[in-house]
Amino acid sequence: MNRILFALIVFFSAACSGTNESSEKTANADATQAANAKTYACPMQCEGDKTYTQAGKCPVCKMDLEEIALLDTDSTAHDHQ
């Protein structure tokens, strides 16, 4: 009986630890992808603070969208230097 109980504890411990490692790897990959993501906006701010994930043309004034750097991931403020 003790062997079965011990085997179950070991099994569940191993199963739970594998899930945590997978979750940590996924979280690290998401953070890296977010850090590498580029954001674009119209230099004339035709659409206010609206941003895009790909370069292209502003749908309003047709100017090329410019890459911007976000100051804070929780903020909509942009660095337009």
Secondary structure, 3 states (H helix, E strand, C coil): CHHHHHHHHHHHHHHHHHHHHHHHHHHHHHHHHHHHCCEEECCCCCCCCCCECCCCECCCCCCECEEEEECCCCCCCEECC
